[in-house]
Structures are given as structure tokens and as C-alpha cells.
Amino acid sequence: MVAEAAQTCLTCMASFCEEHLRPHRENPNFRLHQLSQPIGDLSEHICSEHHKLMELFCTKHGRLICSFCLQQVHKGCSFISPEEQRNLKQTEFREKLGLLDSRIDRTYTVVLQMNDMQGKLTDAAENRKAALAAAYQQMREMLDHDEQLAQHEVDCELEASHTKLRDLMNRFTDNNEKMQKAKEEISDLLSRSQTPAFLQASFELPKVVKFEPHTPRVSVDSKRVMAAQTFTSAMQESLVQIL
């Protein structure tokens, strides 16, 4: 049985098993020999022009070269060792593999999400159709679009009125808190009316005292809402007369 090659000596241009590799590891005469991972076809590492080991990599032209190439055609070119170039390429390809893995996983996830969305869209569509049928069962064929607009106008006015009321309630509540605090501070002063310091005490009321609270005018009956109501009433009356 032929033993499997453990390493290749680029100086001897031969591959050795563990047993025959021992001289390279133990004999000082082989100390400067360059060992690498096992190489299948050593001829690929021999310069076809100079028949020497290509132990350099020209980064300008992107190819392996020998020492004679570096002195002639590739004179002045930048170079690195094949091992350095191998490390660079391995890093580059691993990064690309990582990117591909990430994209594949993300794409698979999105496909699953879209598949899930199909079911949800179907359910949402059925719910929406049921709501519309219940709301417009008497006049949906003639007033579907107009009723949606009218309802939307009412909702907008309602939201605007609620917002106005909420803002004022928050403001009045804040004013009350400030006045309550002032009230407590004045009460505290009065509790110390027998002290000399009380005779020189002063207190400035908060500015919110000058604000007169009032109930605002709010209504959902804006001009656009009333116009929609008038149109609906007129259309309903016309339908009653026709039918």
C-alpha cells in the first residue's frame, strides 16, 4: 500500500509520507528546505520558460513566477509568496461564501414570510368584505364610494375634536397641579404666621391663575360633513320616491 503524502518539499520538488519526511525534520541539512501542504501535480509549480520552481506570485499580473522571471519580464513588479496569495484568496472566497449563505438564508426567510402573508391577506380580505357587506347592505350598489368618503370625514372631525379636547384637558390638569402646589405653599406660609419671617414673606401666584378655563366649541358637523349628510338625505329621499 502506498503511503499518503504528508507534505511536499518545494526545494526537492517531491512529496513525502510521514516516514520519509523525517530527514527533513531531523537533519539540519534540510533546515532551509521549503515544506508545504501536499501538492498533487508538481509540474504546475515549475516555470515553463526557465524550468525553475515558481516560488513567487506577481500581484501586478496575477500569476506565479520564478526568480528568473522576477529579474526579466516581471522586473519591478510587486510580489508576495504563494502562501500569502493563497491566504488572501481563501479569505476572499470565504467572505463570498459567507455573503451567499447570508443571502440564501435571508431569501428563504422572506419566501416563508410571503407564504405566510398569503394566508393573512386572504383572511384580511374576507374580514373586510364581511364588514363592507354589513355596513352597506341597503345602499352598497349606489352609494359605496360616497359613503366611505362621508364616514371618513366624520372620523377625521371626531379625531380632531378628541385631540383638541385632550390637549385642553391636559393643559387644565397641568394648570390645576400648579395652582394646587401654590395653594399648599401659601397654606404652609399661613401655618407660620406667628413667626417674624412671616411678616416679610411674599408669594407670587403662578401665571396660570390668569388663564380663565372655558369649555371649547367642538363638533363633528363641519362643512364637509354636513355637505355629505345633505347629499345622503337628498339621495335617500329620491330613492324612496323612485322605489
C-alpha positions in Angstrom: 0.0 0.0 0.0 1.4 3.4 -1.0 1.5 5.8 2.0 -0.3 9.1 1.7 1.8 12.1 1.2 2.1 14.2 4.3 3.9 17.3 2.8 5.7 18.4 -0.3 9.2 19.8 -0.4 9.3 22.7 -2.9 13.1 22.5 -2.8 13.4 18.8 -3.6 10.2 19.1 -5.8 8.9 15.9 -4.3 6.1 14.8 -1.9 6.9 12.6 1.1 4.9 10.5 3.5 5.4 10.9 7.3 8.2 8.2 7.4 10.2 9.7 4.5 9.7 13.2 5.8 11.7 12.6 8.9 15.1 13.6 7.4 13.7 17.0 6.5 12.6 17.5 10.1 15.6 15.9 11.9 18.6 16.6 9.6 20.0 20.2 9.8 21.0 19.9 6.1 17.3 20.2 5.2 16.6 23.1 7.5 16.2 25.6 4.7 14.0 23.4 2.5 10.5 24.8 2.0 7.8 22.5 3.0 4.1 22.9 2.1 0.8 21.1 2.1 0.8 18.1 -0.2 0.8 19.1 -3.9 -0.7 16.8 -6.5 0.9 17.9 -9.8 4.3 19.4 -9.1 4.7 20.3 -12.8 2.2 23.1 -12.2 4.7 24.8 -9.9 7.6 24.7 -12.5 8.2 27.7 -14.7 7.7 26.5 -18.3 10.3 29.1 -19.6 13.1 28.8 -17.0 12.3 25.3 -15.6 12.6 26.6 -12.1 10.3 26.5 -9.1 7.8 29.3 -9.2 8.1 30.4 -5.6 6.8 34.0 -6.1 3.4 35.4 -7.0 3.3 38.6 -9.1 0.5 40.7 -7.8 0.5 43.0 -10.8 0.0 40.3 -13.4 -1.8 37.8 -11.0 0.4 34.8 -11.8 3.1 32.5 -10.3 6.7 33.4 -11.4 10.2 32.1 -10.7 13.2 34.1 -9.5 14.4 34.5 -13.2 11.0 35.9 -14.2 11.3 38.5 -11.5 14.7 39.6 -12.9 13.4 39.7 -16.5 9.8 40.1 -17.7 8.5 40.9 -14.2 11.3 43.2 -13.2 10.0 45.9 -10.9 6.7 44.1 -10.3 5.4 43.8 -6.7 5.2 40.2 -5.4 4.3 38.1 -2.5 4.7 34.4 -1.6 2.2 31.9 -3.0 1.2 31.1 0.6 0.3 34.8 1.2 -1.7 34.9 -2.1 -3.4 31.6 -1.0 -4.4 33.2 2.3 -5.8 36.3 0.5 -7.8 34.1 -1.9 -9.1 31.9 0.9 -10.2 34.9 2.8 -11.9 36.4 -0.3 -13.7 33.2 -1.1 -14.8 32.6 2.5 -16.2 36.1 2.6 -18.1 35.4 -0.6 -19.4 32.1 0.9 -20.5 34.0 4.0 -22.3 36.6 1.9 -24.0 33.8 -0.2 -25.0 32.0 3.0 -26.5 35.2 4.4 -28.4 36.0 1.2 -29.7 32.4 0.9 -30.9 32.4 4.5 -32.5 35.8 4.1 -34.2 34.9 0.8 -35.5 31.7 2.3 -36.9 33.6 5.3 -38.6 36.2 3.1 -40.2 33.5 1.0 -41.6 31.9 4.1 -42.8 35.3 5.3 -44.5 35.9 1.9 -46.1 32.5 2.1 -47.5 33.3 5.5 -48.6 36.7 4.2 -50.8 35.0 1.6 -52.9 33.3 4.2 -53.1 36.5 6.3 -54.1 38.6 3.2 -56.9 36.1 2.4 -58.2 36.3 5.9 -58.0 40.1 5.9 -59.8 40.3 2.6 -62.6 38.1 3.9 -63.0 40.2 7.0 -63.0 43.4 5.0 -65.7 42.1 2.6 -67.8 41.0 5.5 -67.6 44.4 7.2 -68.5 46.2 4.0 -71.5 43.9 3.3 -72.8 44.6 6.8 -72.4 48.4 6.6 -73.8 48.9 3.1 -76.3 46.1 2.6 -79.1 48.6 1.8 -77.3 51.1 -0.5 -73.9 49.5 -1.3 -74.6 49.3 -5.1 -75.2 53.0 -5.4 -73.5 54.7 -2.5 -70.5 52.6 -1.7 -67.8 55.1 -2.6 -69.7 58.1 -1.4 -70.5 56.6 2.0 -66.9 55.6 2.6 -65.8 59.3 2.0 -68.6 60.5 4.2 -67.7 58.2 7.1 -64.0 59.1 6.7 -64.9 62.8 7.1 -66.8 62.1 10.3 -63.9 60.1 11.7 -61.5 62.9 10.8 -63.7 65.5 12.6 -64.1 63.2 15.5 -60.4 62.7 15.9 -59.7 66.4 15.5 -62.3 67.2 18.2 -60.9 64.5 20.5 -57.4 65.8 20.0 -58.5 69.3 20.9 -60.3 68.2 24.0 -57.4 66.0 25.1 -54.9 68.9 24.7 -57.1 71.3 26.7 -57.8 68.7 29.4 -54.1 68.1 29.8 -53.4 71.8 29.9 -56.1 72.4 32.5 -54.9 69.5 34.6 -51.4 70.8 34.5 -52.7 74.3 35.5 -54.6 72.8 38.4 -51.5 71.0 39.6 -49.5 74.3 39.6 -52.3 76.1 41.4 -52.6 73.3 43.9 -48.9 73.5 44.6 -49.2 77.2 45.1 -52.1 76.7 47.4 -50.1 74.3 49.5 -47.2 76.7 49.7 -49.5 79.6 50.8 -51.1 77.3 53.4 -47.6 76.5 54.7 -46.9 80.2 55.0 -50.1 80.8 56.9 -49.2 78.0 59.3 -46.2 80.0 60.2 -48.0 83.3 60.6 -46.7 83.8 64.2 -43.0 83.8 63.1 -41.1 87.0 62.4 -40.3 85.7 58.9 -44.0 85.6 58.0 -44.1 89.4 58.3 -41.7 89.7 55.4 -43.0 86.8 53.4 -44.2 87.2 49.8 -45.6 84.8 47.3 -46.2 85.3 43.6 -49.1 83.4 42.1 -48.3 81.2 39.1 -49.1 82.7 35.7 -51.8 80.1 35.0 -54.1 81.8 37.5 -54.7 84.5 34.8 -56.0 81.8 32.4 -59.8 81.6 32.5 -60.8 78.0 31.9 -63.6 77.5 29.3 -65.4 74.8 27.5 -64.3 74.8 23.9 -66.6 74.6 20.9 -66.2 71.2 19.3 -68.4 69.4 16.9 -68.2 66.8 14.1 -70.6 68.9 12.0 -68.0 70.5 9.8 -69.0 72.0 6.4 -67.8 68.9 4.6 -69.6 66.5 6.9 -72.8 68.5 6.7 -72.5 68.6 2.9 -72.2 64.8 2.9 -75.2 64.5 5.2 -77.3 66.8 2.9 -76.3 64.8 -0.1 -77.1 61.5 1.5 -80.5 62.7 2.7 -81.4 64.0 -0.7 -80.3 60.8 -2.4 -82.3 58.7 0.1 -85.4 60.8 -0.4 -85.0 60.4 -4.2 -84.7 56.7 -3.9 -87.8 56.4 -1.7 -89.8 58.4 -4.2 -88.4 56.3 -7.1 -88.9 52.9 -5.4 
